[in-house]
Amino acid sequence: MSERIHKSKVIYVAWVAFMPATIFAFTFAGLCAWECIAGPWFTFFVAPTVAFVLWLVSVVAYLRWTCRLSKSEGQAMRRFIGISLLWGPVLAGLTVLVLFALIGRVISLTGH
């Protein structure tokens, strides 16, 4: 496996893992800054939808990128992206759960 393919896999995994939690955090902070009583609850509707759409866009972008690779490298990357349809939501869900736990811990420590 070439260095370029390995690097792109690492970037893709990091994107799938941390993009939903990042979107959730920014959405929560933005809605709480706007109105902190009911606004943040919309995060649970907005963030998953935006994260899912961005993930699909990234899958399409990576699939288009694989067309420029050699046949064997392209097949390996397409297989990796296809399998990510199984492990991607699990990994993204775990990072969001860790974010929830961290937010809960900070709230319990600050007493708010």
C-alpha positions in Angstrom: 0.0 0.0 0.0 1.4 3.3 -1.0 2.0 6.2 1.5 -0.7 8.3 -0.3 -3.3 5.6 0.1 -2.4 5.0 3.8 -2.6 8.8 4.5 -5.9 9.1 2.8 -7.3 6.2 4.8 -6.2 7.9 8.1 -7.7 11.2 7.0 -11.0 9.4 6.1 -11.2 7.6 9.4 -10.5 10.8 11.4 -13.1 12.6 9.4 -15.7 9.9 9.9 -14.9 9.7 13.6 -14.7 13.3 14.6 -16.8 15.2 12.2 -20.2 14.4 13.8 -18.9 15.2 17.3 -17.5 18.5 16.1 -20.8 19.4 14.3 -22.7 18.5 17.5 -20.4 20.7 19.7 -20.6 23.7 17.4 -24.4 23.4 16.9 -24.9 23.0 20.6 -22.7 26.0 21.4 -24.3 28.2 18.7 -27.9 27.3 19.7 -27.0 27.8 23.4 -25.5 31.2 22.7 -28.7 32.2 20.9 -31.1 30.9 23.5 -29.9 28.4 26.2 -33.3 27.0 27.5 -34.8 25.2 24.5 -32.5 26.0 21.6 -29.8 23.4 22.4 -32.4 20.6 22.1 -32.6 21.3 18.4 -29.0 20.0 18.2 -30.3 16.5 18.4 -32.2 17.1 15.2 -29.8 19.3 13.3 -26.4 17.8 14.1 -27.2 14.2 13.0 -28.7 15.3 9.7 -25.8 17.7 8.8 -23.3 15.0 9.8 -25.0 12.4 7.7 -25.2 14.6 4.7 -21.5 15.6 5.0 -20.5 12.0 5.4 -22.4 11.1 2.2 -20.7 14.0 0.4 -17.3 12.8 1.6 -18.0 9.2 0.5 -18.9 10.5 -3.0 -15.8 12.7 -3.1 -13.5 9.8 -2.1 -15.1 7.5 -4.6 -14.5 10.1 -7.3 -10.9 10.4 -6.1 -10.4 6.7 -6.4 -11.0 6.9 -10.2 -7.7 8.7 -10.5 -5.8 5.9 -8.8 -4.3 2.8 -10.3 -6.7 -0.1 -10.7 -5.5 -2.1 -7.6 -5.3 1.0 -5.4 -8.7 2.2 -6.5 -10.3 -1.1 -5.8 -8.7 -1.2 -2.3 -9.9 2.3 -1.5 -13.4 1.6 -2.8 -13.6 -1.6 -0.7 -12.4 0.4 2.3 -15.0 3.1 1.7 -17.7 0.5 1.2 -16.9 -1.2 4.5 -17.0 2.2 6.2 -20.7 2.1 5.7 -20.7 -0.5 8.4 -18.1 0.8 10.8 -18.5 4.6 10.2 -21.8 5.1 12.1 -20.5 3.0 15.0 -17.3 5.0 15.3 -19.1 8.3 14.9 -21.6 7.3 17.5 -18.9 6.4 19.9 -17.2 9.8 19.5 -20.5 11.6 20.1 -21.1 9.5 23.2 -17.7 10.4 24.5 -18.5 14.1 23.8 -21.8 13.7 25.7 -19.9 12.1 28.6 -17.4 15.0 28.7 -20.1 17.6 28.5 -21.9 15.9 31.4 -18.8 15.7 33.4 -18.0 19.3 32.9 -21.5 20.3 33.9 -21.4 18.2 37.0 -18.0 19.6 38.0 -19.1 23.2 37.5 -22.5 22.7 39.2 -24.6 24.2 36.3 
